[in-house]
Amino acid sequence: MLIAISDVWRTAEADHLTYVVARTDAWMAKNGKGAAAMLRAFILKHRKAIAIGRPTQLRRVVRLVEGRLGVRCAADRQLLQQVIADKDDGADRQYDPARQYWCDFMKECERAFSYRHFTTKHTTKAATKPSTTPATKPSTGWDAHALCRKATCRICPYCQQAYAFTLHVDEEKVFRPTLDHYYAKSIYPYLAVSLYNLVPSCYTCNSALKRDLDFLDDAHLHPFEDREDIQFTVDPVSLMDLKDNRTEELIAIATPGHGSARAKGSCDTFRLTDRYALNGHELAMLVNALQMWTPDAIAKTASGQGCTAKAFEALLFQFDPDNYANEMLGRMKKDVIELFRKESADHAATSGGGGGVGP
């Protein structure tokens, strides 16, 4: 994850809780025996945490579920995952009692917290309005599309290379970003519609790279709770010298914070350095502009135009560092600008030169 989006669902909590309560009420009205009985009791006690709990609460939910299922170590979890993976293909397979119970419980979780139902468009033009329906009744029109319209971010937080827009043309044409289950729904089906387990993201990050990796055991940065801990670096020599237009040498390298296993996991899983190597053109254009326009030249020209240096620079570079989180490739651009100016200042100090030229 490159960008922290902890407040992305801040206006969606009430509607989402209403939806989850209505859906689980409907499921509980028809189910109450065997594995369903345990799930029913669990839902009644922890429903709000499951529906709109933050990541720390969701991890507690996982611990409680696994505790009730008797999953007490890494080997148990691996066995549980095998059972979950086999539950469809091995519908006629007879497990030992413990494993059969796991299988039955996970099937009930998929029914109670149906992601398929949530991603099926149900509804009405009232979907964009805040819900005023009592918590015991279904929320009109609330689904994945309505949720995504409330998102406060517009760029995939994992890569910043793709937009995560939601476009509502009419009732038949609605386009939304994919929703990544940070804790995979194939492993934790009871978190399939948990609000703070749904990360608006691009198809490449969600479906091509992350897929069903278990982020509970495998350390990665969490867009909803971790601070941004990945920066981009560029070789100083190629950064400062593009006289021969050697853009192939200009590669932004995604660098995790010192000793950060979580940041390294995100860099590796989402192949950030490999993917940003394909943005050499955009990087070269930015560096060329930085070489041509020193801060002094920008300030002088801005003064002549009657605007601030900051506003003129944002217009000149078509990039606002203060809004990098909502800009395509924003993290890379912000880091490269800061690195270039530091290297320029260091070079000027050691050589006695001015560093950079004006327009």
Secondary structure, 3 states (H helix, E strand, C coil): CCCCCCCCCCCCHHHHHHHHHHHHHHHHCCCCCCHHHHHHHHHHHHHHHHHHCCHHHHHHHHHHHHHHHCCCCHHHHHHHHHHHHHCCCCCCCCCCHHHHHHHHHHHHHHHHCCHHHHHCCCCCHHHHCCCCCCCCCCCCCCCHHHHHHCCCCCECCCCCCCECCCEEEECCEEECCEEEECECCCCCHHHCCCHHHEEEECHHHHHHHHCCCECCCCCCCCCCCCCCCEEEECCHHHHHCCCCCCHHHCCCEEEECCCCHHHHHHHHHCCHHHHHHHHHHHHHHHHHHHHHCCHHHHHHHHHHHCCCHHHHHHHHHCCCHHHHHHCCCHHHHHHHHHHHHHHHHHHHHHHCCCCCCCC
